């Protein structure tokens, strides 16, 4: 058994038996004298376990206050996790930090992170070194003001409405909206808010980096079923939604297909690999904006087969791009 499992068993044995001799603990755990001494020392000094040696019973027990049911009982935090599970949680924390805006999530998770580090039995330097082995790179990241992120997060959990000063990029104008937040979405290095917009009486997706001001409204948020949100906002391609969904058929060269065949462009995509190594990909979209950008990044290694309107739009964009180099 690993160290965290031993910690759990030591507490369980002492709690159930009242007092347990050192040799009995060694036999139950199957460890050496030196290992058990280190475990007991770590439990007392790093995890604040109220374990003491009782000369009269020649065993280890909890202090009287810890045994008294009327007192607050000591619990070893998180000891249902094995060492491998703790390492996985620490790695997950690194991933969260990579998505975090202004350290908002990390601040709330820091107490848990400290507990996980202490449970591993490593020094602070060793624990920090381990988490440095996971790095999240965020290209073209669009930062979100920490205050706005906190307001939106609070509104989501408390089910409150939010008043936004929101910059609409397509029209280049500032708008005022009162919305009922439904969920946060992280997509391509930035955050979006899916919310019911009370000005338009419809579901809308808002880029958090386009929010200029955000204030809680003392009014309960309108609740929208998750299935409804998914049906209206997830059917399109990327962050762009729309009521009418079309299907794009893309043909990739064998060179590009080596990577594209392993990529998920959309959960409902359909891919077919051909004998020559080329790939045909069918993806749904409602607004072509983001899909066109993904097509263009593959340059000459992709061709839009259908629909004709999308093919014409991509061709025109390539022509305008080429003209800038004349």
C-alpha positions in Angstrom: 0.0 0.0 0.0 1.2 3.5 -0.7 1.8 6.2 1.9 -1.6 7.9 1.8 -3.3 4.5 2.3 -1.1 3.8 5.3 -2.0 7.2 6.8 -5.7 6.3 6.5 -5.2 2.9 8.0 -3.2 4.2 11.0 -6.1 6.6 11.8 -8.7 3.9 11.3 -6.8 1.4 13.6 -6.3 4.0 16.4 -9.9 5.2 16.1 -11.4 1.7 16.3 -9.1 0.2 18.9 -8.4 3.3 21.1 -4.8 2.4 21.6 -2.5 0.4 19.3 1.0 -0.8 20.1 3.8 0.1 17.8 4.5 -3.5 16.9 0.8 -4.0 16.1 0.9 -1.1 13.7 4.0 -2.4 12.0 2.3 -5.8 11.5 -0.9 -4.4 10.2 0.8 -2.0 7.8 3.6 -4.4 6.8 6.3 -1.7 7.1 9.6 -1.3 8.9 10.1 0.4 12.2 11.8 3.4 10.5 9.0 3.8 8.0 6.3 3.7 10.7 8.2 6.2 12.8 8.4 8.6 9.8 4.6 8.1 9.1 3.6 8.9 12.7 5.9 11.9 12.8 4.5 13.2 9.5 0.9 12.7 10.6 1.5 14.7 13.8 3.7 17.5 12.4 2.4 18.0 8.9 -1.3 16.9 9.0 -1.9 17.9 12.7 -3.1 14.5 13.7 -3.6 14.5 17.5 -1.7 11.2 18.0 0.2 10.6 21.2 2.1 7.7 22.8 0.4 6.4 25.9 2.9 4.7 28.3 0.1 3.1 30.4 -1.3 1.1 27.4 2.0 1.0 25.6 0.3 2.2 22.4 -0.6 5.1 20.2 -3.9 6.9 20.7 -5.7 10.1 20.0 -5.8 12.8 22.6 -8.8 12.9 24.9 -10.4 15.8 23.0 -10.0 14.1 19.7 -11.7 10.9 21.0 -14.5 12.7 22.7 -17.6 12.6 20.4 -18.7 15.9 21.8 -15.6 17.6 20.4 -14.8 18.3 16.8 -13.2 15.1 15.6 -10.0 15.2 13.6 -10.2 14.0 10.1 -7.2 13.4 7.8 -8.2 15.4 4.7 -8.6 13.7 1.4 -7.1 10.3 2.5 -9.4 8.5 0.2 -7.0 9.5 -2.6 -4.1 7.3 -3.5 -0.7 8.8 -4.4 -1.4 8.3 -8.1 -4.8 10.1 -7.7 -3.2 13.0 -5.9 -0.6 13.4 -8.7 -3.5 13.4 -11.2 -5.3 16.1 -9.2 -2.1 18.2 -9.0 -1.7 17.9 -12.8 -5.4 18.9 -13.2 -4.6 22.0 -11.1 -1.8 22.9 -13.5 -4.3 22.7 -16.4 -6.8 24.9 -14.5 -4.1 27.5 -13.9 -3.5 27.5 -17.7 -7.1 28.4 -18.2 -7.4 30.7 -15.3 -8.1 34.4 -15.7 -6.3 36.6 -13.2 -5.7 33.7 -10.9 -9.4 33.7 -9.8 -9.8 29.9 -9.8 -6.4 29.2 -8.4 -7.0 31.4 -5.4 -10.0 29.4 -4.4 -8.3 26.1 -5.1 -5.0 27.0 -3.2 -6.1 25.5 0.2 -6.9 22.2 -1.6 -3.6 22.4 -3.4 -1.7 22.9 -0.2 -3.4 19.8 1.3 -2.5 17.7 -1.7 1.1 18.7 -1.5 1.3 17.9 2.2 -0.3 14.5 1.7 2.4 13.4 -0.7 4.9 13.7 2.1 7.4 15.6 -0.1 9.1 18.9 0.8 7.7 22.1 -0.6 10.6 22.3 -3.1 9.9 18.7 -4.3 6.2 19.4 -4.6 6.6 22.6 -6.5 9.2 21.0 -8.8 6.7 18.2 -9.7 3.9 20.7 -10.8 6.5 22.5 -12.9 6.7 19.4 -15.1 3.2 20.3 -16.6 3.1 23.4 -18.7 0.0 24.8 -20.6 0.9 27.0 -23.5 -1.8 29.5 -24.6 -1.3 31.1 -28.0 -3.3 34.1 -29.0 -4.9 34.3 -25.5 -7.5 37.0 -25.0 -7.3 38.0 -21.3 -10.5 38.6 -19.2 -10.6 41.2 -16.4 -10.5 39.2 -13.1 -13.3 41.3 -11.7 -15.6 40.5 -14.6 -14.7 36.8 -14.3 -15.6 36.9 -10.6 -18.9 38.7 -11.1 -20.0 36.2 -13.8 -18.9 33.2 -11.7 -20.8 34.6 -8.7 -23.9 35.2 -10.8 -23.7 31.6 -12.1 -23.5 30.0 -8.7 -26.0 32.3 -7.0 -28.4 32.3 -10.0 -28.5 36.1 -10.4 -28.8 38.3 -13.4 -25.9 40.5 -14.5 -25.9 43.9 -16.2 -23.3 44.2 -18.9 -21.7 47.0 -20.9 -20.8 44.9 -23.9 -18.7 45.8 -26.9 -20.2 44.3 -30.1 -17.2 43.9 -32.5 -19.2 43.2 -35.6 -21.0 46.6 -35.3 -18.2 48.4 -33.3 -20.5 49.7 -30.8 -21.2 49.6 -27.0 -24.4 48.0 -25.8 -26.2 47.6 -22.5 -27.5 44.1 -21.7 -29.1 42.5 -18.7 -28.5 38.7 -19.0 -29.2 35.5 -17.0 -25.9 33.5 -17.0 -26.3 29.8 -17.9 -22.8 28.5 -18.3 -19.2 29.4 -18.9 -17.4 28.0 -22.0 -13.7 28.0 -22.6 -12.8 27.9 -26.3 -9.5 28.6 -28.0 -7.8 30.4 -25.1 -10.6 32.6 -24.1 -13.9 32.5 -22.1 -17.4 32.9 -23.3 -20.7 33.3 -21.4 -23.8 31.5 -22.6 -26.7 33.5 -21.3 -30.3 34.5 -21.8 -30.3 38.0 -23.1 -33.4 39.8 -21.8 -33.1 42.6 -24.4 -33.6 40.1 -27.3 -35.4 37.3 -25.4 -33.0 34.7 -26.7 -29.9 32.7 -25.9 -26.7 34.5 -26.8 -23.0 33.8 -26.4 -20.9 36.6 -25.1 -17.1 36.9 -25.2 -15.9 37.8 -21.7 -13.0 39.8 -23.1 -15.6 42.1 -24.8 -17.2 43.0 -21.5 -16.4 46.5 -20.3 -18.4 46.5 -17.1 -20.3 43.8 -15.2 -22.5 44.2 -12.2 -24.8 41.9 -10.3 -28.5 42.6 -10.5 -30.6 41.8 -7.4 -33.0 39.7 -9.5 -33.1 35.9 -10.0 -31.8 34.6 -13.2 -34.0 33.0 -15.8 -33.3 29.3 -15.9 -32.9 27.6 -19.3 -32.7 23.8 -19.7 -29.2 22.5 -20.6 -30.7 20.6 -23.5 -32.1 23.8 -24.9 -28.7 25.6 -24.5 -26.9 22.7 -26.2 -29.4 22.5 -29.1 -29.2 26.3 -29.8 -25.6 27.1 -29.1 -23.6 23.9 -29.7 -25.0 22.9 -33.1 -22.9 25.5 -34.9 -19.1 25.5 -35.4 -16.9 26.8 -32.6 -18.1 29.8 -30.7 -20.5 30.9 -33.4 -24.1 29.8 -33.1 -27.1 30.0 -35.4 -30.5 28.5 -36.1 -29.8 27.1 -39.6 -27.1 24.5 -39.7 -25.3 23.5 -43.0 -22.7 20.9 -43.7 -19.3 21.7 -45.1 -17.4 19.0 -47.1 -13.6 19.5 -47.0 -11.0 17.6 -48.9 -7.5 17.5 -47.4 -4.2 16.4 -49.0 -2.4 13.3 -47.6 0.1 15.7 -46.0 -2.5 17.6 -44.0 -4.6 14.4 -43.4 -1.9 13.0 -41.1 -2.9 15.6 -38.5 -6.5 16.4 -39.4 -7.6 12.8 -39.1 -6.8 12.9 -35.4 -8.4 16.3 -34.8 -12.0 17.0 -33.6 -13.3 20.0 -35.5 -16.9 19.3 -34.3 -18.4 16.5 -32.1 -20.7 15.5 -35.0 -18.1 15.5 -37.7 -17.7 12.7 -40.2 -14.3 11.7 -41.6 -13.3 9.3 -44.4 -9.7 8.4 -45.1 -9.0 7.4 -48.7 -6.5 4.9 -50.0 -4.2 7.6 -51.3 -4.0 9.1 -47.8 -6.2 12.1 -48.5 -9.2 12.8 -46.1 -12.7 14.0 -46.6 -14.2 15.8 -43.6 -17.9 16.8 -43.1 -18.6 19.3 -40.4 -21.8 21.2 -39.4 -21.7 25.0 -39.1 -24.2 27.8 -38.7 -21.9 30.8 -39.1 -18.9 30.3 -41.5 -16.6 32.8 -39.7 -14.6 30.5 -37.6 -14.8 27.5 -39.9 -13.4 29.6 -42.7 -10.5 30.6 -40.5 -9.7 27.0 -39.7 -9.9 26.1 -43.4 -7.6 29.0 -44.3 -4.9 27.9 -41.9 -4.3 24.8 -44.0 -3.7 26.9 -47.1 -3.3 24.9 -50.3 -3.6 21.6 -48.5 -7.4 21.8 -48.3 -10.2 22.4 -50.7 -13.9 23.2 -49.9 -16.0 20.8 -51.9 -19.3 22.1 -50.7 -21.4 24.2 -50.2 -20.6 26.5 -53.1 -21.1 29.6 -51.0 -18.5 28.6 -48.5 -16.1 27.6 -51.3 -16.6 31.0 -53.0 -16.0 32.9 -49.7 -12.7 31.0 -49.0 -11.5 31.5 -52.6 -12.2 35.2 -52.4 -10.4 35.5 -49.1 -7.3 33.7 -50.5 -7.4 36.0 -53.6 -7.5 39.1 -51.4 -4.6 37.7 -49.3 -2.6 37.0 -52.4 -3.2 40.5 -53.7 -1.5 42.0 -50.7 1.8 40.4 -51.7 1.7 41.8 -55.3 
